Amino acid sequence: MFEMNTLRKDRQPIFDWRHVQLIKNQIVGDEFEMVQLFPAESRLMDTANQYWFYGFSDPKEKFPFGYDSRSVSGPETGLSQRTFED
């Protein structure tokens, strides 16, 4: 297994990740983990402009990949990151 980090050369957002995280939190809860799958072409499902996310039904179950701790930065770090909205 490998990790792929997507990044624009100008370091601007590709999509509003914090917005998608907020939607996930509102729909399934803060402590549920979800992933978005970019499937092999042989399993592609592309019938409309939709997004598919997958997760466990138990918030205690975690994926065996990703980070073990939290790290959140804001614009004060000089990175291309907006502040959280209330």
URJOPE-V187662 format. One record per pair of residues at least 4 apart in sequence whose ideal C-beta (glycine too) atoms are under 8 Angstrom apart, sorted by the first residue. I is the first residue (numbers start at 1). J is the second residue. D is the distance in whole Angstrom. If there is no record, write none. Layout:
BEGIN
i=I j=J d=D
i=I j=J d=D
END
This chain:
BEGIN
i=1 j=65 d=6
i=3 j=65 d=7
i=6 j=14 d=6
i=7 j=11 d=7
i=8 j=12 d=5
i=8 j=13 d=8
i=8 j=14 d=6
i=10 j=80 d=8
i=11 j=79 d=7
i=11 j=80 d=4
i=12 j=80 d=6
i=13 j=17 d=7
i=13 j=80 d=7
i=15 j=19 d=8
i=15 j=20 d=7
i=16 j=20 d=7
i=17 j=21 d=6
i=18 j=22 d=6
i=18 j=82 d=7
i=18 j=84 d=7
i=19 j=23 d=7
i=20 j=24 d=6
i=21 j=25 d=6
i=22 j=26 d=6
i=23 j=27 d=6
i=24 j=28 d=6
i=24 j=32 d=7
i=24 j=34 d=5
i=24 j=53 d=7
i=25 j=29 d=7
i=25 j=30 d=5
i=28 j=32 d=4
i=28 j=34 d=7
i=28 j=55 d=7
i=29 j=59 d=6
i=31 j=59 d=4
i=32 j=55 d=6
i=32 j=56 d=7
i=32 j=59 d=5
i=33 j=55 d=6
i=33 j=56 d=7
i=33 j=59 d=8
i=33 j=61 d=8
i=33 j=62 d=6
i=33 j=63 d=6
i=33 j=66 d=8
i=34 j=53 d=4
i=34 j=54 d=7
i=34 j=55 d=4
i=35 j=53 d=7
i=35 j=54 d=6
i=35 j=55 d=7
i=35 j=63 d=6
i=36 j=51 d=6
i=36 j=52 d=7
i=36 j=53 d=5
i=36 j=54 d=8
i=37 j=52 d=6
i=37 j=54 d=6
i=39 j=43 d=4
i=39 j=44 d=6
i=39 j=45 d=7
i=40 j=44 d=7
i=45 j=52 d=7
i=56 j=61 d=4
i=56 j=62 d=8
i=62 j=66 d=8
i=67 j=71 d=7
i=73 j=77 d=4
i=73 j=79 d=6
i=73 j=81 d=6
i=74 j=81 d=6
i=74 j=82 d=8
i=74 j=83 d=6
i=74 j=84 d=8
i=75 j=79 d=7
i=75 j=81 d=6
i=75 j=82 d=7
i=75 j=83 d=6
i=77 j=81 d=7
END
